[in-house]
Structures are given as structure tokens and as C-alpha cells.
Amino acid sequence: MAITASQVKELRERTGAGMMECKKMLQETDGDIEAAIEMMRKSGQAKAAKKAGRIAADGLVVITASEDGKSAAMAEINCETDFVAKDESFSSFAGAVAARVLNSDVEDVDALVQQPLHDGDEATIETTRENLISKIGENISVRRFVRVNSSGSIYTYRHGVRIGVVVDMEGGDTELGRGIAMHIAASNPVCVSEADVPADTLAKEREIFRAQALESGKPENIVDKIIEGRVRKYLQEVTLNGQPYVIDPDATVGKLLEKAGATVISFTRFEVGEGIEKKQEDFAAEVMAQISG
């Protein structure tokens, strides 16, 4: 029988297994989701399935670059605790995933995890992930990645293991490129320049500033001037070029780049767990639940 996308989606959500594994199991069970889950458990994926519902908000950001400095890849690999993030097996897996990103042309995580972890290996990233879950006992996920190819130069910086930055820059030198990457890690700009700020984001900020000015009782005739002042300040805060350079706060990044005859084309900053709502565990409640169960 034909297997639908919704069936695959449901099985993925319930087991945490990869898309191709779910589709294969559904084909073998003629679309019977419960039977597919049972088969997955019997075939050694039980532990991975049980762990899949847990929130993986810790982990590593890993960066790897080509020898010529023209390409780089960065990946975020998540686990549940910082203890596992320090595990050699986990860090080795994360490094191999980043290397696979650099040496492939896949565009999303679903396609990436179907790639072999190492050249010549039969084991895919997905099967290795599941085996690692069984070995370590925590949920592990390949969350996101970026691959950057440059006609200029690529500069990278990793702060500890939790924050990573990749910068594509034309002009300048290695010292400046690394300094800019460090600045982005520390200051977390939204985009490179004012022109890159989405129009709807700017419009929303203007609405907020107007409401704040009117709420404060400022006269209507000076509200627009107040709004424009706050917008200018906002743009300086969220754009790389507008921010004071962390190494020399007397100059903005934009002025520094201009002086060096350099231009930042793009940048990407990953921070482990950003945007993931980490579950707050109630230990007492967990103990009582186990006693009751």
C-alpha cells in the first residue's frame, strides 16, 4: 500500500527515528504504525525511541574549514546534559557531522542524516546517532548546520564549545577577520547593515516606540522626533556595522571595516540551545510519579 507523508510524520514524532527508517518500517507493516513501532523496538531502536521525547538543549557547536580558507561548515549537535557534551564519543560524532556538511551539497538536516558519517562507511549519520543514543542513554539530535563558500575569505571563531561564528569577508586581513568573528560572538548582531533589517521588523519597532512615547505623555508634535531617535539607536544596536567594536569601543565596526577597505558579506552565529525551551525538572514530582507508578 502507498505510505502517506502524514503517516511518516506521525511515526517520526512518536519514535524520533529518521524519515527513511520510518518509511521503510511502514512499508514493511503495510502502514500499521503500532506494528512499525514494535518492530523498531525489537530491532534495537527501542532506546532511541524512548529518548526521542526528551528535550536536547545542551551540546556542541562544531566548525570545520577547507584548507584554502574559501569554505567552512558549522553544525549544532544537541544532547540533554553538559556531561554528555564532554563525552569523547559525542564530540567525535559532532566533528564528523560537521566534516560531512563541508564535503557534501545537502541543503537540510533530513538529507544530511542519510549521508554516510565517514567516506566509505555503510553507517549513516542517522544510524550512528541512534547507536550513540543507545550507548550514552540521552537523546541526541542534529539540529542545524550552515555551509559557506566565499570568493573572499572565511573567518571562524568558537567561544568554548557553545558559540560559533562563521564570517564571509572581502578585503582586510586575518587579524581583522578573526576580530570581527569574536565581536559577533560577543555582541550577537542581527544582521550586517541597516539595509538588511527586515521592513516588517522595523515597522513593528516603530509602532512600539510610538506607543511608548505617547504613553509617556510627550506632546504629539515631538513624538516623531523621539521615534526617529529611538530607531537610529535600535539600528546601531542590532546591526554589525552600527555596533561599537568590542576591542575598540570608540569606533564602530562599520568605520573599522571602511578604514581597512573590507566588507562583511555575511555571517552566521550559532549558540547551543538558543530558541529551545528547556524543560524544568521537578525532582520531587518525578520521584513521586515513580513511586505511584
Buried (B, 14 or more C-beta within 10 A) or exposed (E): EEBEEEBBEBBBEBBBBBBBBBBBBBEEBEBBBEBBBBBBBEEEBBBBBBBBEBBBBBBBBBBBBEEEBBBBBBBBBBBBBEEBBEBEEBBEBBBBBBBBBBBBEBEEBBEBBBBBBEEEEEEBBBBBBBBBBBEBEBBBBBBBBBBBEBEBBBBBBBBEBBBBBBBBBBBBEEEBBBBBBBBBBBBBBBBBBBEBBEEEEBEEBBEEBBEBBEEEEEEEEEBEEBBEEBBEEBBBEBBBBBBBBBEEEEBBBBBBBEEBEBBBBBBBBBBBBEEBEEEEEEEEEEEEEEEEE
